[in-house]
Amino acid sequence: MELGEVIQTKKPAFTVIGKEGQGPADDAPQWVSELWKAVYQDLDQLDEFVNKQSSEADLWGVMSDDKYWLEPWQDQGRYLAGIELPSSVQPPEGWQRWELPAMEYLVVKTDAPNLDSMTQKMLEEILPREELHLVGAIQEHYLPDFTAGEVELYFPVNLL
């Protein structure tokens, strides 16, 4: 995908194992970055579960409201910084497991300088134009070939 490109896709149910945190939505950059530091510090604990033949590691920043599972953040949010792994994997001590249902998404690739404006564009222009509505929180997807700051934003528009 190119920066700014929007696609519609379906993703089957999947599991993310990572480091979970919770905090005020307004202070998310501070507490979420600490979760990613913890993931990278302890990533070797997941080595036995990662497919060594694949260069693809699907890293996810999965979000949920603190009161309503997988709903967009209100005042407080929950965040799981982690890696997509088979559903059979049980998390090591200190790691959490979130299972996401099968959903249809609008996906856009963006980068750190354009993150806020692209999110607003998706919410205010693209979703309404397509006559779609969010059915859950936006999720972040990171791939190894991304340059620093690049991310795919997954806007859930339909539960499958």
Residue frames relative to the residue before (quaternion, step in Angstrom):
aa qw qx qy qz dx dy dz
M 1.0000 0.0000 0.0000 0.0000 0.00 0.00 0.00
E 0.3675 -0.7030 0.5675 0.2207 3.51 -1.18 0.68
L 0.6232 -0.5178 0.4109 0.4180 3.59 -1.19 0.42
G 0.8095 0.2551 -0.2103 0.4852 3.56 -0.92 0.95
E 0.5373 0.6191 -0.4069 0.4031 3.59 1.24 -0.23
V 0.1610 -0.7753 0.6065 0.0718 3.58 -1.04 0.86
I 0.0079 -0.7809 0.6244 -0.0114 3.56 -0.93 0.95
Q 0.3163 -0.6916 0.6052 0.2352 3.53 -1.31 0.32
T 0.0758 0.8108 -0.5719 0.0987 3.57 -0.81 0.99
K 0.3198 -0.6965 0.6021 0.2240 3.53 -1.33 0.36
K 0.0806 -0.7797 0.6200 0.0346 3.54 -1.05 0.79
P 0.4162 -0.6997 0.5143 0.2694 3.58 -0.79 0.98
A 0.6938 -0.4273 0.3503 0.4619 3.57 -1.27 0.22
F 0.0235 0.8048 -0.5920 0.0359 3.57 -1.04 0.75
T 0.3646 -0.7255 0.5555 0.1791 3.51 -1.33 0.46
V 0.0989 -0.7595 0.6409 0.0515 3.54 -1.05 0.86
I 0.1240 -0.7602 0.6348 0.0608 3.55 -0.95 0.95
G 0.2362 0.7927 -0.5220 0.2084 3.54 -0.68 1.07
K 0.6098 -0.5058 0.4586 0.4025 3.48 -1.36 -0.45
E 0.2025 -0.8100 0.5464 0.0654 3.55 -0.71 1.14
G 0.0333 0.7779 -0.6272 0.0219 3.50 -1.17 0.74
Q 0.1861 -0.7583 0.6164 0.1021 3.52 -1.33 0.24
G 0.2385 0.7742 -0.5648 0.1572 3.54 -1.09 0.69
P 0.7168 -0.4191 0.3224 0.4545 3.52 -1.33 -0.05
A 0.5413 -0.6376 0.4430 0.3229 3.56 -0.93 0.91
D 0.6574 0.5361 -0.3118 0.4280 3.59 0.99 -0.80
D 0.7371 0.3834 -0.2163 0.5127 3.60 1.18 -0.53
A 0.2620 0.8286 -0.4703 0.1533 3.59 1.29 0.22
P 0.6326 0.5441 -0.3839 0.3955 3.68 0.76 -0.76
Q 0.6642 0.5060 -0.3137 0.4520 3.59 1.02 -0.73
W 0.7767 0.3679 -0.2267 0.4583 3.61 0.58 -1.05
V 0.6123 0.5375 -0.3628 0.4523 3.63 1.10 -0.52
S 0.6387 0.5261 -0.3432 0.4443 3.62 0.94 -0.76
E 0.6115 0.5418 -0.3497 0.4586 3.61 1.10 -0.60
L 0.6198 0.5371 -0.3446 0.4568 3.59 1.07 -0.69
W 0.6634 0.4942 -0.3107 0.4681 3.58 0.94 -0.87
K 0.6049 0.5378 -0.3615 0.4628 3.62 1.03 -0.66
A 0.6578 0.5074 -0.3054 0.4654 3.58 0.96 -0.88
V 0.6222 0.5341 -0.3440 0.4575 3.60 1.00 -0.78
Y 0.7094 0.4555 -0.2786 0.4600 3.59 0.73 -1.01
Q 0.6206 0.5483 -0.3392 0.4462 3.58 1.08 -0.69
D 0.7999 0.2994 -0.1268 0.5045 3.59 0.97 -0.88
L 0.3294 0.7988 -0.4665 0.1892 3.61 1.26 0.07
D 0.5928 0.5879 -0.3684 0.4089 3.60 1.07 -0.62
Q 0.5635 0.6018 -0.3838 0.4159 3.62 1.21 -0.37
L 0.6983 0.4386 -0.2582 0.5033 3.59 1.26 -0.36
D 0.3458 0.7878 -0.4635 0.2121 3.60 1.30 -0.06
E 0.6749 0.5173 -0.3181 0.4193 3.61 0.86 -0.86
F 0.7041 0.4671 -0.2586 0.4683 3.59 1.21 -0.45
V 0.6191 0.5581 -0.3358 0.4387 3.58 1.23 -0.43
N 0.4678 -0.6762 0.5010 0.2701 3.56 -0.96 0.95
K 0.3107 -0.7960 0.4953 0.1568 3.58 -0.33 1.26
Q 0.6315 0.5399 -0.3380 0.4421 3.61 1.17 -0.47
S 0.6945 0.4527 -0.2691 0.4902 3.59 1.19 -0.40
S 0.3394 -0.7332 0.5506 0.2101 3.54 -0.97 0.84
E 0.5854 0.5870 -0.3606 0.4274 3.56 1.30 -0.12
A 0.0176 0.7515 -0.6591 0.0237 3.56 -0.80 1.02
D 0.2226 -0.7929 0.5563 0.1108 3.54 -0.46 1.21
L 0.0829 -0.7895 0.6082 -0.0005 3.54 -0.34 1.29
W 0.0953 -0.8053 0.5851 0.0054 3.54 -0.97 0.93
G 0.1711 -0.6894 0.6895 0.1413 3.48 -1.30 0.62
V 0.0650 -0.8345 0.5468 -0.0216 3.54 -0.10 1.34
M 0.1509 -0.8272 0.5402 0.0345 3.56 -0.79 1.05
S 0.0298 0.7624 -0.6459 0.0254 3.50 -1.27 0.60
D 0.5183 -0.5786 0.5151 0.3623 3.54 -1.18 0.52
D 0.5620 -0.6281 0.4084 0.3506 3.60 -1.07 0.57
K 0.7317 0.4027 -0.2333 0.4980 3.62 1.18 -0.45
Y 0.7980 0.2302 -0.0947 0.5488 3.60 1.00 -0.79
W 0.4863 -0.7217 0.4241 0.2505 3.56 -0.54 1.27
L 0.8743 -0.0090 -0.0767 0.4792 3.53 -0.88 1.19
E 0.4570 0.6456 -0.4786 0.3811 3.59 1.17 0.44
P 0.6258 -0.5353 0.3929 0.4093 3.61 -1.16 0.46
W 0.6048 -0.5765 0.4192 0.3551 3.54 -1.16 0.70
Q 0.1956 -0.7073 0.6622 0.1516 3.50 -1.25 0.63
D 0.8234 -0.0574 0.0656 0.5607 3.62 -0.41 -1.15
Q 0.7774 0.1917 -0.0731 0.5946 3.55 1.05 -0.89
G 0.1035 -0.8025 0.5846 0.0592 3.54 -1.10 0.65
R 0.2725 -0.6919 0.6358 0.2067 3.49 -1.38 0.34
Y 0.0586 -0.7920 0.6076 -0.0123 3.56 -1.08 0.78
L 0.1106 -0.7624 0.6349 0.0583 3.53 -1.04 0.87
A 0.1466 -0.7642 0.6256 0.0557 3.55 -0.61 1.19
G 0.3402 0.7779 -0.4685 0.2442 3.58 -0.43 1.10
I 0.5294 -0.6143 0.5069 0.2924 3.49 -1.41 -0.30
E 0.4526 -0.6649 0.5226 0.2829 3.56 -1.07 0.79
L 0.0382 0.7920 -0.6037 0.0832 3.54 -0.81 1.12
P 0.6651 -0.4876 0.3547 0.4405 3.61 -1.19 0.32
S 0.5895 -0.6175 0.3960 0.3382 3.57 -1.07 0.74
S 0.6033 0.5789 -0.3542 0.4190 3.61 1.20 -0.38
V 0.5694 0.6119 -0.3824 0.3939 3.62 1.21 -0.39
Q 0.2229 -0.7405 0.6206 0.1296 3.53 -0.96 0.97
P 0.4778 -0.7022 0.4375 0.2956 3.61 -0.79 0.92
P 0.4916 -0.6258 0.5092 0.3277 3.57 -1.10 0.67
E 0.6826 -0.4627 0.3545 0.4407 3.56 -1.25 0.27
G 0.7779 0.3096 -0.2527 0.4849 3.57 -0.94 0.94
W 0.6679 0.4308 -0.2821 0.5374 3.57 1.34 -0.08
Q 0.2628 -0.7470 0.5906 0.1552 3.56 -1.23 0.54
R 0.2677 -0.7454 0.5931 0.1449 3.53 -1.29 0.46
W 0.0382 -0.7667 0.6407 0.0121 3.56 -0.92 0.98
E 0.1870 -0.7595 0.6138 0.1070 3.54 -1.01 0.86
L 0.1736 -0.7898 0.5835 0.0743 3.54 -0.74 1.09
P 0.4535 -0.6964 0.4791 0.2825 3.58 -0.93 0.83
A 0.6215 -0.5026 0.4338 0.4159 3.54 -1.32 0.26
M 0.0712 0.8030 -0.5841 0.0944 3.57 -0.84 0.99
E 0.3642 -0.6448 0.6152 0.2705 3.48 -1.42 0.23
Y 0.1177 -0.8176 0.5636 0.0006 3.54 -0.94 0.97
L 0.2565 -0.6150 0.6957 0.2684 3.45 -1.45 0.24
V 0.1123 -0.8062 0.5808 0.0117 3.57 -0.80 1.07
V 0.0162 -0.7764 0.6300 0.0026 3.54 -1.03 0.85
K 0.2940 -0.7227 0.5959 0.1899 3.55 -1.06 0.78
T 0.0708 0.7899 -0.6033 0.0848 3.54 -0.88 0.99
D 0.3260 -0.7185 0.5671 0.2365 3.56 -1.29 -0.19
A 0.7571 -0.4302 0.2495 0.4237 3.55 -1.29 0.34
P 0.6876 0.4795 -0.3266 0.4365 3.67 0.77 -0.84
N 0.7659 0.3630 -0.1848 0.4974 3.61 1.10 -0.64
L 0.3478 0.7881 -0.4618 0.2114 3.59 1.29 0.02
D 0.7120 0.4516 -0.2711 0.4643 3.59 0.72 -1.02
S 0.6923 0.4720 -0.2989 0.4568 3.60 0.83 -0.92
M 0.6513 0.4998 -0.3263 0.4686 3.62 1.01 -0.70
T 0.6114 0.5335 -0.3471 0.4702 3.59 1.03 -0.72
Q 0.6637 0.4952 -0.2995 0.4739 3.60 0.89 -0.91
K 0.6410 0.5233 -0.3280 0.4558 3.59 0.95 -0.84
M 0.6458 0.5118 -0.3206 0.4671 3.58 0.95 -0.86
L 0.7199 0.4636 -0.2547 0.4494 3.58 0.84 -1.00
E 0.7771 0.3816 -0.1826 0.4660 3.57 0.92 -0.90
E 0.7848 0.3099 -0.1613 0.5120 3.61 1.09 -0.58
I 0.7757 0.4099 -0.2238 0.4246 3.55 0.49 -1.22
L 0.6688 0.4804 -0.3159 0.4714 3.63 0.80 -0.88
P 0.6787 0.4679 -0.3240 0.4641 3.65 0.78 -0.83
R 0.6360 0.5350 -0.3359 0.4432 3.61 0.96 -0.82
E 0.7139 0.4221 -0.2351 0.5069 3.58 1.05 -0.79
E 0.3746 -0.7456 0.4559 0.3095 3.57 1.37 -0.04
L 0.4547 0.6503 -0.4575 0.4013 3.54 0.98 1.00
H 0.1700 -0.7691 0.6100 0.0861 3.55 -1.25 0.56
L 0.5473 -0.5971 0.4671 0.3546 3.56 -1.13 0.59
V 0.1570 -0.7681 0.6133 0.0963 3.56 -1.08 0.79
G 0.7916 0.0815 -0.0649 0.6022 3.57 1.29 0.23
A 0.7102 -0.4367 0.3397 0.4353 3.52 -1.35 -0.10
I 0.5219 -0.5967 0.5120 0.3307 3.55 -1.24 0.57
Q 0.1801 -0.7853 0.5862 0.0849 3.58 -1.00 0.86
E 0.3401 -0.7328 0.5600 0.1839 3.57 -1.19 0.68
H 0.0885 -0.7890 0.6079 0.0127 3.57 -1.00 0.92
Y 0.0784 -0.8029 0.5909 -0.0056 3.57 -0.82 1.06
L 0.1355 -0.7875 0.5981 0.0615 3.58 -0.97 0.90
P 0.6413 -0.5788 0.3460 0.3661 3.61 -1.10 0.66
D 0.6983 0.4715 -0.2911 0.4531 3.61 1.05 -0.62
F 0.4682 0.6606 -0.4600 0.3643 3.61 1.24 0.06
T 0.4253 -0.6436 0.5583 0.3052 3.55 -1.16 0.58
A 0.6974 -0.4661 0.3246 0.4371 3.57 -1.23 0.40
G 0.8035 0.2820 -0.2260 0.4730 3.56 -0.89 0.98
E 0.5810 0.5780 -0.3880 0.4217 3.62 1.21 -0.25
V 0.0500 0.7856 -0.6117 0.0781 3.53 -1.11 0.80
E 0.2801 -0.6838 0.6337 0.2288 3.54 -1.26 0.49
L 0.2139 -0.7585 0.6041 0.1184 3.55 -0.92 0.95
Y 0.1955 -0.7792 0.5910 0.0734 3.56 -0.78 1.09
F 0.1249 -0.7846 0.6070 0.0175 3.56 -0.56 1.26
P 0.2485 -0.7991 0.5234 0.1608 3.65 -0.26 1.17
V 0.0822 -0.8319 0.5487 -0.0029 3.56 -0.72 1.12
N 0.8040 0.0790 -0.0432 0.5878 3.61 1.22 -0.19
L 0.3174 -0.7021 0.6015 0.2110 3.57 -0.98 0.87
L 0.2651 -0.7769 0.5523 0.1456 3.57 -0.91 0.90
